[in-house]
Amino acid sequence: MTPVSSPWSGTFLSSERATLEAVPGQHRVLGGWSGDLSGSESPTAVLMDGDKSIVATFTPEITFDDLTEGHWAIGPINERIDATS
């Protein structure tokens, strides 16, 4: 069974694997999973061996078009560092 919306709740058989897929909006990427799941793979599977609380975090997508001469990005685009200073 694969949840298709958020928030989602339901019942799984003990020891069943649930497949989770993070679907980012436009100009966003999966930053990672937190709670009872870690990493940044999507889709990914989680063993349902008890109650789970899982959060997908999305971050801005950075492309070369976002960068200007004399600048570079470290992390999200709003954390630019000016290389000319």
C-alpha positions in Angstrom: 0.0 0.0 0.0 1.3 3.4 -0.9 -0.1 6.6 0.7 -0.8 9.2 -1.9 -1.6 12.3 0.2 -0.6 14.1 3.3 -1.4 13.8 6.1 -2.1 10.1 5.8 -3.0 7.5 8.4 -4.1 4.0 8.2 -3.3 0.4 9.2 -0.6 -1.9 7.9 0.0 -5.6 8.7 2.9 -6.1 11.2 6.2 -6.4 9.4 4.7 -5.1 6.1 6.8 -2.6 4.1 5.2 0.7 3.1 6.6 2.6 0.1 6.8 6.4 0.5 7.5 8.8 -2.3 8.1 12.5 -1.7 6.7 14.6 -4.5 8.1 18.1 -4.4 6.4 21.2 -5.8 7.8 23.3 -8.6 11.5 24.4 -7.9 11.7 22.3 -4.8 13.7 19.1 -4.1 13.5 16.6 -1.3 15.9 17.7 1.5 15.4 14.5 3.5 13.2 12.5 5.7 13.0 12.9 9.5 11.2 11.2 12.4 11.1 7.5 12.0 12.9 7.6 8.6 16.2 9.2 7.6 18.0 9.7 4.4 16.9 11.4 1.2 16.0 8.6 -1.2 12.6 8.7 -2.8 10.8 6.5 -3.3 11.9 4.5 -0.2 10.4 1.7 2.0 9.8 1.7 5.7 9.2 -1.5 7.8 5.9 -1.1 9.6 6.9 -2.7 12.9 5.0 -0.2 15.0 3.5 3.3 14.9 5.5 5.7 12.7 5.8 9.5 12.4 7.6 10.5 9.2 8.2 14.0 7.7 9.5 14.9 4.2 11.3 18.2 4.1 11.6 20.1 0.9 14.2 22.7 0.0 14.6 25.2 -2.9 16.1 23.8 -6.0 19.4 25.5 -7.0 20.3 25.7 -10.7 23.2 27.3 -12.5 20.7 29.9 -13.7 20.2 31.0 -10.1 23.9 31.9 -9.8 25.4 35.2 -11.0 29.1 36.0 -11.8 31.1 36.6 -8.6 28.6 34.6 -6.4 28.1 31.0 -5.5 25.5 29.2 -3.4 26.1 27.2 -0.3 22.8 25.5 0.8 19.5 27.1 0.0 19.6 30.0 -2.5 18.8 32.5 0.2 22.2 31.8 1.8 24.4 33.2 -0.9 27.9 34.3 -0.1 29.4 37.1 -2.1 32.7 35.9 -3.5 33.8 39.5 -4.5 33.9 40.9 -1.0 
